[in-house]
């Protein structure tokens, strides 16, 4: 869609922290990073994607990483699809401090903010960049209001896909529940994941202590593949991808009031 050929794109996978990102991008004498080859091929750093609240509850240090990306003029996008909804509560905004340095941020209210599928919000620092890329101006759409700048033509801020007006869903949720109820909803889920579920696990299976970790300020609890209460002990002492997959299927099929989803981290499950 952006007009780049695949052979002209080189992806730098999983920079863990700003120092490593800088090392992968800035020329270093020993060892030479991939960017040296990229420079020779005429490639330049263009886009940096970071996450705020993933299925594993990971939160990237957006601010420091954005500082490095800005040195090369790369666009910084933050995917806050799930945990972005927690921003309705002031006490959870400590994780959002680095967002002020991003060029764009997306969050999906249908994931945690009581909104029906599908609804995604996109914040862009400079909306004119979207208009330059997505704007349409045929003769039959020209009007005085748009030309004078007195109105915002939302058609120029998105890809034309029928204009389903998803914003109406979120508007109705906010008007129906109000900010106080939405905050209570988020806080209840966080309390359940960070306090109630760990206490229940500790009582029901004391041997699993240390085999799981709460979500902090996200409404989920993570179990590593070797957690005895979830996947059983592996004879090899290493995670077995088949066991958590089977455990998740068994828990979800039991009709319990929980949802267990397998997730892979750096090649493991």
N, C-alpha and C positions, 0 to 999 in steps of 0.2 A: 504494500500500500504506500510505503514511503519512497518507493522508486529505487531502492538499493538492491543490487544483485547479490545473491548469496556469496559468491566468490569474493566480493569486496567487503565482507563482514567478518570480523574476527572477534570471538567472544572470550573474555577473560572470566573464568568461572570462580565463584566463591572466594573473593577476597575477604578474609576474616576480619581484618581491622584496618584502620586508615593507613598504618605504617606499611602493611603488606600491600595494600592497594597502590600506594605511592611507589613501592618497589616494583610492582608489576607494570606500572605505567612510565615512570621516569627512567631514563637510560642509566644503567648501573654497569660499572666496568666488570664486576665479578660477583655472581654470574650474570650473563646478559639476559634481561627479561624479554618476554615475547614482543614488547613494543618495538624493539630494534628491528625485528623482521617486519612488523607492521609498518614502520616508517619507510622501510625499503619498498614496500608494496604500495605506498601512498595512502595508508590508512591512518585515521586520526581518532582519538577518543571522542565519542559522540554521545553516548547514553549510559547512564548509571542507574540501575534499579536496586532499591533497598526495600526492606520489609519492616513493618511495624505490627507485630503480632501475627505469627504464622501458625499453622496447625501444631507446631511444637512449642509455641509460646515464645518464639525468638523475637527479640527487638534489636535491630541494628543501631549502631551509633550514628544516626543520620547526620547530625551536625558536623562532626569531624570528617566523615566520608565526603559530605558535600563540599567541604573546604578544599579537599584534594581534587575532586572532580571539577570544581570551578576554575582551577588553575589551567585546565585544558579546554575550558569552554564547553564541557560536556553537560547535557541536560540531565538533571537529577529528578527521578520520579520515585515517589514513596508509595508502596502498595500497603495500604492500611485497611484492606477490604474487610477483615474480620474485627480486629481490635480497634479500628477507628471509631466505632460506636461508643467506646468507653470514654471518649472525649466529652460526652455530655455531663460527666461527673468531674468537678474541679480537682478532686484528689488524685485522679488518674492522668491528669494532663502533664504530669512530670515526664511522661514518656514521649510527649509531643514537642518538647522544646526545640529539637533540631528541625522540625518541619518548616520553620520560618526561612530556612536556607534552601528548601527544595523548589524546583520549578513547577512541579505538579504533584498532587496528592489525590489518591482515589480511595474511597471507602464504600462499602456495600451495606446499606441499612437492612437489606433483606437477610443478612447473616446474623444480626444480633439486635436489631432495633425494631422488631415487631412489624416489619414491612413485608408485604407479599413479593414473591419473585416477579420480575427481577427489577432491581433498583440500585443503581450505582451513582454515587456523587463524585464529581471531578472538580477539583480546585486547581486553577492555573494562575501562576503569578502574573503573567502578561497575557491576557486573553487575546490581544491582537495577533499573537503568534498563531493561534488557532484559526483566526479569520484568514490570515495569509495562506494557510494550508488548506482549509476546508470551505472557505467562503465561495458562494455562488452568486453571480450578478447578471443573470440574463435580463433582457429588456422587459419581459413580462413581470419580473419581480421588483423592478425599481420603483421607489416611492420617495416622497419628500422627507418623510420621517426618518427613514434609514439613512438617506444621504446627508441629512442635517446632523445625524448622531444623537438625536433626541430619544431614540429607542434602541434597545439591544435586539439584534436579529439573531435569535438562538439557532436559526437554521445554519448560520455561519460558524457555529461553535461545535458542530457534531457531524458525524457521517450520516448522510441521508438514508434512513432505513424505515421510512414510514411515519416518523415522528409520533411514537406511541404515548408521549406525554407521561413518562414514568414519574416525573416530579410530583404529579398529583397524588400518587400513592403515599409518598413521604409527607406531603402537606396534610393529608387526611389523618395520618398517624399522629402527627404533632398536634393537630387541632383536637383530635379525639382524646388522646391520653394526657397531653401536656408535658412539660419538661420535668415536673416533680415525679410523675409516675414513671417516665422513661429512666430517670436517674435511679429510682427505687428498683426497677427491673434489673438494671446493670449491677447495682450493688448486691442484690439478692443472689444473682448468678455467681458473682465473684466470691461472696461469702460461702456459698455452697461448695465451690471448687477449692477454695484455699483453706477452709476450716472444717466444714461439716463432713465432706467426703474423706479427707485424711483421717479425721477422728474415727469415722466408721470403719475405715480400712484397718486402722491400728487395733481396734477392738476385735474385728472379725478374723484377722490374720496377722498376729503380732510378728510372725516370721517374715512378713513382706516389708517391714520397716526398712527404709533405705532402698527398696526396689521400685519406688515410685516417687514422683515429686509433684507438688502442687503447682498450680499455674501462676502463682503470684497474683497479678491483677488481671488475669484472663480467666474466662469461665470454663476451663478445662483442666484435666489432670493427666499427666503423661506417665505411662508405664514403659520402661525399657523392655526389650524382647526377653531378657533373662529374669524378669520379675517372677518369682515363684507363684504368686497369687494369680498371675495372668497367663503366662505361657509355659510354666513348668521349667525345671532346670534343664539346661542343655548338657548332654553328656560331654560335649567337646569343651564346655565352659565358655563358648562363644554364642552370640545371638543366632537363632535359627529362624529365618524369615517365614518358614511355613507355620511355625507354632503361633506367633501372634496373629497371623492371618486367620488361622483356624479358631483361635480364641475369640477374636473379634466377631467372626461369623456365629459362633456359639452363643455369645452374650447377646448379640442383637436378635437372634432367633428365639431367645428365651422369653421375650415379651416383657423384659424389665424396663423400668423407667430410666434407662441410661442408653447412651449411644457410644459404642467403642469403635474407633476408626484406626486402622493401621497406618503408619506413616514411616517414610524412609528418611534417614539422616546420614548423609555422607556415605551412601552405599549400604547402610544397615537399616534394620526395621525396628 
